[in-house]
Amino acid sequence: MDEVVFLQAKEHLSQSDQVIANLITQYPDFTPRRAFGTPFEILCESIISQQLSVRSADAIWGKFHTRFGPVINPQAVLAASDDDLRRCGLSSQKTRYLRHLAESILDGTVTPADFPGMSDGDINGQLTRVKGIGPWTVHMYLIFGMGRPDVLPVDDYGLKQAIKTQYGLDQLPSRNTITQLGQAWQPYRSVACLYLWRSLDNKQQGSTES
């Protein structure tokens, strides 16, 4: 995320939501974390991390990256055998997902080179055509892969936990509750989420695709 945009976001959030303002004060040195790699690599890592703990996902991603890196490309994933992918720790389902992502990029169904000029909604429309990629994965890609400032992942479990704690709720918030809170954060909902995730004192990993 652009530094100027991040500073603007902090100023806006400090004035529009006291809870987020307190987190901004609590974490004065916090800066957004961007994912590194090509769009294909970032999306592969997102698929691999689904429904796994951070530790397990990191272990599998490490094996996968060692096998197919340093720059992972769709052609290499398609050329690998299922056994080769399973040796990285991938399930049969995630193997299918990664292959479909690779095919979708190579056949032009998904066009990452066009993403910078596309709206969040249009990117979502492309990516959710890929098996194994749903709204949560798209939201994580938009925030951490592209640095888009106004994304609200209403299904993220980590975000729900943080909101419950920081806003003193009796139970995890509903989608509607998160959407209502997010109205005060616009047009910097991503940044509010980043501070809420930071309050958990761990990596962002929450709700995952099924």
Sequence and secondary structure as in RCSB ss.txt:
>XXXX:A:sequence
MDEVVFLQAKEHLSQSDQVIANLITQYPDFTPRRAFGTPFEILCESIISQQLSVRSADAIWGKFHTRFGPVINPQ
AVLAASDDDLRRCGLSSQKTRYLRHLAESILDGTVTPADFPGMSDGDINGQLTRVKGIGPWTVHMYLIFGMGRPD
VLPVDDYGLKQAIKTQYGLDQLPSRNTITQLGQAWQPYRSVACLYLWRSLDNKQQGSTES
>XXXX:A:secstr
  HHHHHHHHHHHHHH HHHHHHHHH TT       S HHHHHHHHHHHTTS HHHHHHHHHHHHHHH SS  HH
HHHHS HHHHHTTT  HHHHHHHHHHHHHHHTTSS GGGGGGS HHHHHHHHTTSTT  HHHHHHIIIIIT  S 
   TT HHHHHHHHHHTT SS   HHHHHHHHHHHTT HHHHHHHHHHTTTS        
